[in-house]
Amino acid sequence: MLAPNYSADLVPTAARDAEGERSRHIARRTGRQHLLRRFMVTAALALLITGVAPNVFAQVVRTPPEARTFELGALKISVLRDSALVFPNDGTIFGFNVGPAAVAEVLRKAGARTDTIRLDVDTLLVRTPKHLVLIDAGYGVAGRSVVQQSLALVGVSPGEITDILITHAHPDHIGGLVDAQGHPAFPKATIWMSAKEWAFMHHEADARAEVPVIEAQVKTFEPGHQVLPRITSMALPGHTPGQVGYEIVSRSDKLIDTGDIVHSSIISLAEPEWTLAWDSDKNEAVKTRRHELQRLASTHELMFAPHFPFPGVGWIEPADDGFRFQPARRVDERR
């Protein structure tokens, strides 16, 4: 059932006196310089072909641009490829509280590689009668992220995007908001995120440099509110304090964007109690993941997980003491 339609509150802006404007200009310039350095460093790391350097969590892997389009009631939904992340199974991210041997056993049972873990990075495009909506913006790594090329495959340019709904403020979901020159990548879009996540972004080391670049575009909301017609937010805290998912409804059809309550389509489902190094509140993340997976398995609602194997749309089913993912056939058509 959709939540009542409440208006989102605009993020308060500073007084427009001369000193305030000068401070904002310096902040924007500093932010762009920091972002340019981040893009160059991350792109260099992404060029690693074998292995992962010490203290580097993942390789950012370039994938070919791709889009899969399907209908949801009267809406048209496209899943857009952005990139992929490859991690060593060394216990630093997955299974850091149980060890790589336990992770390897789960992967082995699923017939997957046991030495590395791959996560796709994908986004959603939702076409409504009055809006072109992205849910998350991809990684934005120069030379590796292809979300804008994938967007072009469905005939949409960055300047046509009207709204961007953010699930949470981690780099692989918000990095694409800013281009390689440190400017807004989607200049005409309103950027929506929960008020708690916007506050979190100001203090998150990997995200706060983007704040002065995008702040003029940002509006906030409270989880549970309808952000846009047919799209309602839902609180999914734990991975970050203000993470949300999005419930997209048209006619009798529904799709849930789950954000990062799950990452690996194998590990996160087979062992939902295992925590992830990135979870800001690990106990709450486990509680949210278990609750939402149980709900999805019970309701059989169609879901999209941005890190599952492309296109990441399907259903959650119970399996042993955990769950499994059943991909939806209807998004297998290339458009």
C-alpha positions as CSV (number, residue, x, y, z in Angstrom):
1,M,0.0,0.0,0.0
2,L,1.3,3.4,-0.9
3,A,2.1,5.9,1.8
4,P,0.3,9.3,1.8
5,N,1.6,11.9,-0.6
6,Y,3.6,14.4,1.4
7,S,5.6,17.2,-0.1
8,A,9.4,16.9,0.4
9,D,11.2,19.7,2.2
10,L,13.8,21.7,0.3
11,V,17.2,21.6,1.9
12,P,17.7,25.0,3.6
13,T,20.2,27.3,1.8
14,A,22.6,29.8,3.3
15,A,21.9,33.5,3.2
16,R,23.0,35.0,-0.1
17,D,25.3,37.7,1.2
18,A,28.6,38.3,-0.5
19,E,30.7,36.5,2.1
20,G,28.4,33.5,2.0
21,E,28.6,33.4,-1.8
22,R,32.4,33.6,-1.7
23,S,32.5,30.7,0.8
24,R,30.3,28.6,-1.4
25,H,32.5,29.4,-4.4
26,I,35.6,28.2,-2.5
27,A,33.8,25.1,-1.3
28,R,32.7,24.2,-4.9
29,R,36.1,24.8,-6.3
30,T,37.8,22.7,-3.5
31,G,35.2,20.0,-4.0
32,R,35.8,19.9,-7.7
33,Q,39.6,19.7,-7.1
34,H,39.1,16.8,-4.6
35,L,36.8,15.0,-7.0
36,L,39.2,15.3,-9.9
37,R,41.9,13.8,-7.7
38,R,39.6,11.0,-6.7
39,F,38.6,10.2,-10.3
40,M,42.2,10.1,-11.4
41,V,43.3,7.8,-8.5
42,T,40.3,5.5,-8.8
43,A,40.8,5.2,-12.6
44,A,44.4,4.3,-12.0
45,L,43.4,1.6,-9.6
46,A,40.9,0.3,-12.0
47,L,43.6,-0.4,-14.6
48,L,44.9,-3.2,-12.4
49,I,44.4,-6.4,-14.5
50,T,45.3,-9.1,-12.1
51,G,44.8,-9.1,-8.3
52,V,44.0,-6.2,-6.1
53,A,46.8,-4.0,-4.6
54,P,47.2,-4.0,-0.8
55,N,44.6,-1.9,1.0
56,V,42.5,-1.6,-2.2
57,F,39.1,-3.1,-1.7
58,A,38.2,-3.7,-5.3
59,Q,38.9,-3.4,-8.9
60,V,36.5,-1.2,-10.8
61,V,35.9,-3.2,-14.1
62,R,34.6,-1.6,-17.2
63,T,31.6,-3.4,-18.7
64,P,30.1,-2.8,-22.2
65,P,27.1,-0.4,-22.1
66,E,23.9,-2.3,-22.0
67,A,20.2,-1.6,-21.2
68,R,17.3,-3.9,-20.7
69,T,13.8,-2.5,-20.9
70,F,10.5,-3.9,-19.6
71,E,7.0,-2.6,-18.9
72,L,5.6,-2.2,-15.4
73,G,2.0,-1.5,-15.7
74,A,1.8,1.7,-17.7
75,L,5.5,2.6,-17.0
76,K,8.6,1.7,-18.9
77,I,11.6,0.6,-16.8
78,S,15.2,0.2,-18.1
79,V,18.0,-1.4,-16.2
80,L,21.3,0.4,-17.1
81,R,24.8,-1.1,-16.8
82,D,27.4,1.1,-15.2
83,S,30.4,-1.0,-14.1
84,A,31.4,-4.0,-12.0
85,L,33.5,-4.5,-8.8
86,V,35.7,-7.5,-8.2
87,F,36.9,-8.3,-4.7
88,P,39.3,-10.9,-3.5
89,N,37.8,-13.4,-1.1
90,D,40.1,-12.4,1.7
91,G,37.7,-11.6,4.5
92,T,38.1,-7.9,4.3
93,I,34.6,-7.2,2.9
94,F,32.5,-10.3,2.7
95,G,32.6,-12.7,5.7
96,F,35.0,-10.6,7.7
97,N,33.3,-12.0,10.8
98,V,33.4,-15.6,9.6
99,G,36.5,-15.9,7.5
100,P,37.2,-16.5,3.7
101,A,36.9,-20.3,4.1
102,A,33.3,-20.1,5.1
103,V,32.6,-17.7,2.2
104,A,34.4,-20.0,-0.2
105,E,32.2,-22.9,0.9
106,V,29.0,-20.9,0.2
107,L,30.3,-19.9,-3.3
108,R,31.4,-23.5,-4.0
109,K,27.9,-24.9,-3.3
110,A,26.5,-22.4,-5.7
111,G,29.0,-23.4,-8.4
112,A,30.8,-20.0,-8.4
113,R,34.4,-19.0,-8.2
114,T,35.7,-19.2,-4.6
115,D,38.7,-16.8,-4.9
116,T,37.0,-13.6,-6.0
117,I,33.5,-12.0,-5.7
118,R,32.0,-9.9,-8.4
119,L,29.3,-7.3,-7.9
120,D,27.6,-5.5,-10.8
121,V,26.9,-1.8,-10.5
122,D,23.6,-1.0,-12.2
123,T,20.9,1.7,-12.1
124,L,17.3,2.0,-13.0
125,L,15.6,4.4,-15.4
126,V,11.9,5.0,-14.8
127,R,9.8,6.7,-17.5
128,T,6.6,8.3,-16.1
129,P,4.2,10.6,-18.0
130,K,6.0,13.7,-16.7
131,H,9.4,12.5,-15.4
132,L,12.5,10.7,-16.5
133,V,13.8,9.3,-13.3
134,L,17.2,7.6,-12.4
135,I,17.4,5.6,-9.3
136,D,21.1,6.0,-8.3
137,A,23.7,7.4,-10.6
138,G,26.5,4.7,-10.8
139,Y,30.1,4.9,-9.8
140,G,31.2,7.8,-12.1
141,V,34.8,6.5,-12.5
142,A,36.4,8.1,-15.5
143,G,37.0,5.5,-18.2
144,R,35.2,2.8,-16.3
145,S,31.6,3.8,-15.7
146,V,29.3,3.5,-18.6
147,V,25.9,4.5,-17.2
148,Q,25.6,7.5,-19.6
149,Q,26.4,5.3,-22.6
150,S,23.8,2.8,-21.4
151,L,21.4,5.7,-21.1
152,A,22.1,6.7,-24.7
153,L,21.1,3.2,-25.8
154,V,17.5,3.9,-24.7
155,G,17.6,7.3,-26.4
156,V,18.0,9.5,-23.3
157,S,20.6,12.2,-22.7
158,P,21.8,13.3,-19.3
159,G,20.2,16.7,-19.8
160,E,16.8,15.1,-20.1
161,I,16.8,13.4,-16.7
162,T,14.3,15.3,-14.5
163,D,14.9,13.5,-11.2
164,I,17.5,11.2,-9.5
165,L,16.4,9.2,-6.5
166,I,19.4,8.1,-4.3
167,T,19.2,5.0,-2.2
168,H,22.3,5.9,-0.2
169,A,25.4,8.0,-0.3
170,H,28.1,5.4,-1.1
171,P,30.4,6.2,-4.1
172,D,29.1,3.4,-6.4
173,H,25.6,5.0,-6.1
174,I,26.4,8.8,-6.1
175,G,29.7,9.0,-7.9
176,G,28.0,9.4,-11.2
177,L,26.2,12.6,-10.0
178,V,29.4,14.5,-10.9
179,D,31.4,14.4,-14.2
180,A,35.1,14.1,-14.7
181,Q,35.5,17.9,-14.7
182,G,33.8,18.1,-11.3
183,H,30.5,19.5,-12.5
184,P,26.9,18.2,-12.2
185,A,26.5,15.3,-14.6
186,F,22.8,15.7,-14.8
187,P,22.4,19.5,-14.6
188,K,18.6,19.7,-14.9
189,A,17.7,17.0,-12.4
190,T,16.4,17.3,-8.9
191,I,18.4,15.0,-6.7
192,W,16.3,13.3,-4.0
193,M,17.6,11.5,-0.9
194,S,16.4,11.0,2.7
195,A,17.1,13.8,5.1
196,K,19.2,11.5,7.3
197,E,21.3,10.3,4.3
198,W,21.9,13.9,3.1
199,A,23.2,14.7,6.6
200,F,25.3,11.5,6.6
201,M,26.8,12.5,3.2
202,H,28.2,15.7,4.7
203,H,30.4,13.6,7.0
204,E,31.1,10.5,4.8
205,A,34.8,10.7,3.7
206,D,34.1,9.2,0.3
207,A,31.1,11.4,-0.5
208,R,31.3,14.8,1.1
209,A,33.4,16.3,-1.6
210,E,30.3,16.1,-3.9
211,V,28.2,18.1,-1.5
212,P,29.1,21.6,-2.7
213,V,28.8,20.5,-6.3
214,I,25.2,19.1,-6.1
215,E,23.7,20.9,-3.1
216,A,21.7,23.3,-5.3
217,Q,19.9,20.3,-6.9
218,V,19.1,18.4,-3.7
219,K,15.8,18.0,-2.0
220,T,15.2,15.7,1.0
221,F,12.3,13.6,2.3
222,E,11.4,11.4,5.2
223,P,11.2,7.6,4.4
224,G,7.7,6.4,3.7
225,H,6.8,9.5,1.8
226,Q,5.8,9.4,-1.9
227,V,8.7,11.2,-3.6
228,L,7.2,11.3,-7.1
229,P,3.9,10.0,-8.5
230,R,4.0,6.2,-8.4
231,I,7.3,6.1,-6.5
232,T,7.3,5.8,-2.7
233,S,10.4,5.6,-0.5
234,M,10.8,2.9,2.2
235,A,13.3,3.0,5.1
236,L,16.1,0.4,4.9
237,P,18.6,1.5,7.5
238,G,21.8,-0.2,8.6
239,H,24.0,-0.2,5.5
240,T,24.0,3.5,6.0
241,P,21.9,5.5,8.5
242,G,19.4,6.9,6.0
243,Q,19.4,4.3,3.3
244,V,16.0,3.9,1.5
245,G,14.5,1.6,-1.1
246,Y,11.9,2.6,-3.6
247,E,8.5,1.1,-4.3
248,I,7.4,1.7,-7.9
249,V,3.7,1.0,-8.6
250,S,1.7,1.2,-11.8
251,R,-1.8,-0.4,-12.1
252,S,-1.5,-3.8,-10.4
253,D,2.3,-4.1,-10.9
254,K,5.0,-3.3,-8.4
255,L,8.8,-3.2,-8.4
256,I,11.0,-2.7,-5.3
257,D,14.5,-1.2,-5.7
258,T,16.2,-2.7,-2.6
259,G,19.3,-0.5,-2.5
260,D,22.1,-2.2,-0.7
261,I,20.3,-4.4,1.7
262,V,21.9,-7.2,-0.3
263,H,25.1,-7.3,-2.4
264,S,26.0,-10.8,-3.6
265,S,23.2,-12.8,-5.1
266,I,24.8,-15.8,-3.5
267,I,26.3,-14.8,-0.2
268,S,23.8,-12.2,1.0
269,L,20.9,-14.6,0.4
270,A,22.4,-17.9,1.6
271,E,23.8,-16.2,4.8
272,P,21.7,-13.1,5.5
273,E,23.0,-12.9,9.1
274,W,26.6,-12.4,7.9
275,T,27.6,-8.7,8.1
276,L,29.5,-6.7,5.5
277,A,32.4,-4.5,6.3
278,W,30.7,-1.5,4.7
279,D,27.6,-1.7,6.9
280,S,27.6,1.4,9.2
281,D,25.3,-0.3,11.8
282,K,25.9,-4.1,11.4
283,N,23.2,-5.3,13.7
284,E,20.6,-3.0,12.1
285,A,21.8,-4.0,8.6
286,V,21.2,-7.7,9.4
287,K,17.8,-6.9,10.9
288,T,16.8,-4.9,7.8
289,R,18.1,-7.5,5.4
290,R,16.4,-10.4,7.1
291,H,13.1,-8.6,7.5
292,E,13.0,-7.4,3.9
293,L,14.0,-10.7,2.4
294,Q,11.3,-12.5,4.4
295,R,8.8,-9.9,3.3
296,L,9.8,-10.2,-0.4
297,A,9.7,-14.0,-0.2
298,S,6.2,-13.8,1.3
299,T,4.7,-11.2,-1.0
300,H,6.6,-12.5,-4.2
301,E,7.0,-8.9,-5.2
302,L,9.3,-8.2,-8.2
303,M,12.6,-6.6,-7.0
304,F,15.7,-5.0,-8.4
305,A,19.1,-5.4,-6.7
306,P,21.7,-3.0,-8.2
307,H,24.6,-5.4,-7.4
308,F,23.1,-8.7,-8.5
309,P,24.1,-10.1,-11.9
310,F,22.7,-7.8,-14.7
311,P,19.9,-7.1,-15.0
312,G,19.2,-7.9,-11.4
313,V,15.4,-8.1,-11.6
314,G,13.5,-11.1,-10.2
315,W,12.1,-12.6,-7.1
316,I,13.3,-13.8,-3.7
317,E,12.4,-17.4,-2.7
318,P,13.1,-19.2,0.6
319,A,15.9,-21.8,0.5
320,D,17.1,-23.9,3.4
321,D,17.9,-21.4,6.2
322,G,18.3,-18.5,3.8
323,F,17.0,-17.4,0.4
324,R,17.7,-17.6,-3.3
325,F,17.2,-15.3,-6.2
326,Q,15.0,-16.2,-9.2
327,P,15.7,-14.0,-12.1
328,A,12.7,-12.6,-14.1
329,R,12.6,-13.8,-17.6
330,R,10.7,-10.8,-18.9
331,V,13.6,-8.5,-18.7
332,D,15.8,-10.7,-20.8
333,E,14.9,-8.9,-24.0
334,R,17.4,-6.4,-25.3
335,R,16.0,-3.0,-26.3
